[in-house]
Amino acid sequence: MTPRAPSPAFAAFTYSNFRYFICARILVTVASEMQSVAVGWQIYSLTHRPLDLGLAGLAQFAPGILLFLVAGHTADRIPRQRILQCCYAAFSICSLLLLVLTFQGLATVWPIYAVLLLNGTVRAFNMPASQAFLPLLVAPIHFPNAVTWGSSILQMALLAGPTLGGLIYGFAASPVPVYVCSAISCLCGLALMGLVRLETALRLHQPASLSMMLEGIRYIWRNKLVLGAISLDLFAVLLGGAVALLPVYAREILHTGPYGLGLLRGAPSAGAVLMAITLSRWPLRRQAGPTLLAFVSGFGVFTIVFGISRSFALSLAALVLSGSCDMVSVVIRHTLVQLATPDEMRGRVSAVNSLFIGASNEFGQFESGVTAQWFGTVPAVILGGLGTLAVVAIWTWLFPQLRRVNQLPS
């Protein structure tokens, strides 16, 4: 585990376990994003209703609500590497199930939702284990650097995945090759996770109980700084996310096809990558709290710009800038949550954090689909951006600890 004289900007890469884990996570993330583009286009082609796109997000979020306590407790009792290996294998099975359904022919979207429910169940266990696994791979002093680079490389995968998914779907005029590539990519990630070698840490395993499972919630409730950071992200992205409606924009507003949808899906990740590279060169050293609030506000502003845009170039630019703003929030929030939490509780705390992230992403897709069905696609996105700005104003008042954060823990 001892690094060899690392350059400050690349310290995390001196750890072989970090490199293996990140490569595995890239492959699984690319697979997930490719699959999301194919599923979104397939669903909208069948129904032509924004609400059905929202239901796809709900199907993946619902298992997390029911299982987050169990998933967090599992991540604190079972080796996290083993959990991740099981999850990567299960993700490949979900891709193969979508492949089989497509071959059989789909007249309704309900079989797709069933697979998405299974995929959401796997994600409920994958996210807390993955978040709690990262601090074990590097020394604490290099953890902020690992978060920055891990998020940066992850965003590259989030950029590559939709673009590849859109290209493959557009070229083949079918989701079949997308699902095949997704399954293979997850299996390769599974193989890489087998290369991670960790020293076994002795833990005192108390008998499982509801009280133990709820300890993560109690910890976050007591720590108002952590509560403010993750709840700010929850409500900001819940209201401001427009990802679920991108198939509508691609088909009916910006008049582009699956390839254009892939570019739109990847644009926030492109902005996040650029910001992460910037943060690795000039890390956040002071005024972390005010910086967090300012960039979440920027996320809301650029969401509004995207909502009103009728230009493909301007829409891409707005999504790139929104992704840049979101990356700052990711780095600050993840550093606060993981380094402030004892290792024996990281699984449970990460499970709660994962529920918040799932709520902001998948349930946010459902919220976007419902509001688009009620008010129209463009008003829904604009209202979401305005809602994000309102959340920042309210959280600045509710959580004074957040705006007073100066340096991040190390």
N, C-alpha and C positions, 0 to 999 in steps of 0.2 A: 504493500500500500504506500510505501514511502516514495514520493515523487523525486525526480532528478532535476534539480535547479530549474524550475519552470519559468518561462516567460510569463509575466503577470497576465497578459492577454490570452494565453493558451494553456494556462495551468491545468485545467481539467483534463486535457488530452494526454497528459503524462500518465494517467491511470488507465490501464488496459481494460479493466472492468467497465469503466465509463464508456470507452470506445465501443466495446461489444454491445452494451446496453443501448447506446444511442443508435447504432446501426440497426439493431433489431427493431427499435421503436420507429425508425424511419420507414422500414419496410412495411410494418403493420399499419402505420398511419397513411402511407401512400395507398395501400390496399383499401383502407376504409374510405378515403376520399374519392378514389376511382369508383368504388362501389356506390357512394352517395350520389355522384353525378348520374350514374346509370339508373339508379333507383328513382331519383327525382324526375328524370326525363321519361322514364317508363311509366311512372304513376301519372304524370301530367298528360302524357299521350293517351292514356286510357280514359281519364275522367275530365280533363280540362277544367278542374276546380281547384283554386288555391287552398281551400279547406283541406283537401286530401293531402297536400304537401305538408300542411300543419300536423295532420294526423300521423304522418310518418315520423315527425319529431317526437310527438307524444308517445308513440309506440316504443321508441328507444329510451325515453325518459321515465316512463311509468315503472319499469322494474327497479330503477334506482331508488325511487321513493320507498318501495316495499322492502328492499334488500340492503339499504345502505348501512344499517346497524350491524347486520350479519356480516356484510362484506368488510367493514372496518374491523370487527372483532376477529374475523378470519385472517386479515392481514397482520394482526398482532400476535397470532398464535401459530400460524403455519408459515414456513419459509416463503418469503415474498417471491423469490425466484421461481419456486415451484408453482405458485399461483399464476404468475405471468406466463409460464410455459403452457399451463392448461388453458389459459385464456387465448393464447395465440393459436393453439390447435382448434379451439372452438370457433374462433373467427373464421378460420379456413373452412370449417364445416358450414357456417352460415353462407359463405360465398358459393359453396357447392350446391346448397339447397336452392339458392336463387337461380343458379344455372339450370338445375333440374326443372324448376317451375317454368322458366322461360322456354325450355325445350318442349315442355308439355303444352304450352300455349296458355295465355292468361286472358280471361274475359272479364275478370274483376280484380281489384287491388287487394282483397282481403288475404289471400295467401302470402302476398309480399309483407303485409303488416304482421302476419304471424312470425315470419322469419326475422323481421325487425324487432319484435318482442324478445325473441331468443338472443339476438345480437345485443339488445339493451341489457339483458340479464348478464351476459358475459362482460359487458362494459362496466356494470355495477361493481364487479369484483376486480376488473383490470385497473380502473383508475386509482382507487386508494392504494393498491399494492404498488403501482408504478410510481406514484408520488412519494410514498414512504420508502421506496427502494433507493431512490437517487441519493439521499444523504449517506447511505452506506458505501457508496462507490468512491467518494473523495473525502479528503480531510475537511473539517469544518471551515478552515480559513479559505479554502478554494470553492466552497459551496455556491456563493453568489456567482462566481465565474461559471460553474457547472450549470446553474439555472439559466444564465444568459445564453451560453452556447447550446445548451439542451433545447431551450425555447427557440433559438435561432434556427438550429438544424431541423427541429420539428416543424417550424413554419416553412422551411424549404420543402419539406415533405408535403405540407398542406398546400403549397404552391404547385408542386410537381404532380400530386395526385389528381386534382381536378382537371389540370391541363391534359395529362395523359388519358384520363378517363373520357374527356370530351373528344380528344383526337381519335382514340380507338373506337368509341361509339360512332362518331361521325364517319370514319372511314369504313367501318364494317356495317353501318346502319343496323346495328344489333347490339344488345348488352352482353351477349354470350362471351366474346373474348375478354370483356372487362371483368366478368366474374371469374373466368379462368385465371387471369393474371392476378386478381386479388387473392385467390386461394393459394396460388404458388408463392406469392410474396409473403403471406402470413406463415407458411411453412418454412421459408428461408429465415424469417425472424425467429421462429421457434428453434432452429438449429443454432443461430448465433447466441441465443440466451443460454444454451448449454455450455458455451465457452466461458461464461462468467464464473469466477472462482472467488468465493468469499470465506473468510474465517467465521466459523460457527460461533455465534454469540449466545451465551447462556442467559435464559430469561426465566423469571419466576412466573409460572403459569397459574394464575388463580382460576378457580372453577368458573365456568361460564355462567353469567347471570345477566339479567336485564340491566342491573345497575352498572355492571362493567361496560356493557354495550353503550349505555347512555353517557359514559364518562367523557367521550369526545364532545358531545353537545354541551355538557356542563363546563368543560374547559374553555370552549369558545365563548360561552355566555359570560364567564368570569373575566375573560381577557377581552376587554372592550376594543382594544386596538385591532386584534385579529378579527373580531366580529365586524367591526366597521369596514375593514379592508375587503373581506370576502363578500359581505352583503352589498357593498357598493358595486362590486363587479357583477353580482347577481342581478340587481335591479337595473343597472345601466345596460347590460347586454340583453337582459330579458326584454326590455322595452325597445332598445335601439337596434337589435339584430335584424338584418334584412335578408339573411342567407336563404331562408326557406322560400322567399318570393323571387329568387333569382331566375328560376325557370320561366316565371311569368314575364319578368323584364326581358329575358333573352328572346322569348317567342313573340310577345305582343307589344312591347314598348320600344325596345332597342332593335328588334327585328334581326336577330342573329340566331344561329342554330346551336347544336350541341357543342361545337368548338368554342363559340362565343360564351356559352354557359360555363365551360371549363375555365376560360380566361377570367370571367367574373368571379367564379368561386375561388380562383387562385390569387386574385388581386390583393385581398387583405393579407394573405400570407407573404406576398412580395413586400408589402410595406413593413410587415413584422420582421422579416429577415433584414431589411435595411436598417431598421431601428436597433435590432439586436446586435448587428455588427458595430453600429455606432456605440452602443452601450458597452460592448466588450473592449472597445478602444478608449472610451471615456465613461467609465462606470459612474453610477449615481453615488455621490459622496455626501451631499448635503441636501437639505430641504426635500426629503423623500416624500413626506406627506403632502405638502402643497403641490409638488410635481405630479403625484398620483391624481389629485383632484383636477388639476389643469388638463391633464391628458385624457382623462375620462370625459371632461367637457368637450375636448376636441373630437372625441369619438362621436358624441351626439351631434356636433355641428356638421361633420362630414357625412353622417348618416342622412341628415336633412338635405345636404347638397346632392347626394346620390338619389334621394327620393324625387327631387324635382328635375333631375337631369334628363334630357332626351338625346344626349350625345354619348355615343359609346366610349369615346376617349375621356370625356369628363367623368362619366360613371366609373371607369376604371381608375382614374386618378383619385376620386373620392374614396373608393374602396381601399386603395393603396394607403392613403393617409389615415383612414380609420383603423386599418391594421397596424400602422405605426404607433398610433395612440394606444391601442389595446396592448401592444407588447410591453410598454412601460408599466401598465397595470399588472401584467402577468409577472414580470420580474420582481416588482416590489411586493406584491401579494404573496407569491410563492416563497420568497426569502423570509418574509415575516412569519408565515405559518410554519414552515419546516424547522427553522433554526430556533424558534421560540418554544418548540414542542419536544418533550422527552421522547427518546426513540421507542420506549415501550408503549407510548400512546399515539405514535405517528399514524398507525393504521386507522384507528378510530377517528382521529382528528381529520386525516386525509379523506376518510369516507364522507364526513360532513362537508368538507370542502368540495369533494367530487359531486355531492348532491347539489350544492350551490352552482357549480359549473354546469352540471347537467340541466339544472333548472334554467340557467341563463341561455344555454344553447338549444337543447332539444325542446324544452317546454316553451322557450322563446319562439321557436319555429311554429309551435302550435298556436301561440298567442298571435303571431304574425298572420298565420293562415286564417284565424277567426276574424281578426280585425279587417283583413283584406276582403273577406267574404261580406262583412257588414258594410264597410265604408269605401271599399275600392283599394286597389293595390298601392297607388301613390299616396293617398291620404294616410294609409296605415303606416307606411315608412316614415312619413314626415311627423306624424303624431308620436311615433316611437322615438325619433331623435329629440323632439321637444321634451318627451318624458325623461329621457336621459339627463338633459340639462336640469330639469326640476329635481331629479334624484340627487345630483351633485350638490345643489343648493341646500337641500334638506339634510344630507349627510354631513355637510360642513358644519351645520348647527348641531346635529344630534351627536356627533362623535368628535369633540374637540381634540381628543387624543390623536386622532388621525392627522389633522392638519398641523399638529405640533411635532410630528416625527421629523427628525433631522437626519441622523445617520441610520443605515440599515444594520441589523445585528450581524456579527461575524464570528 
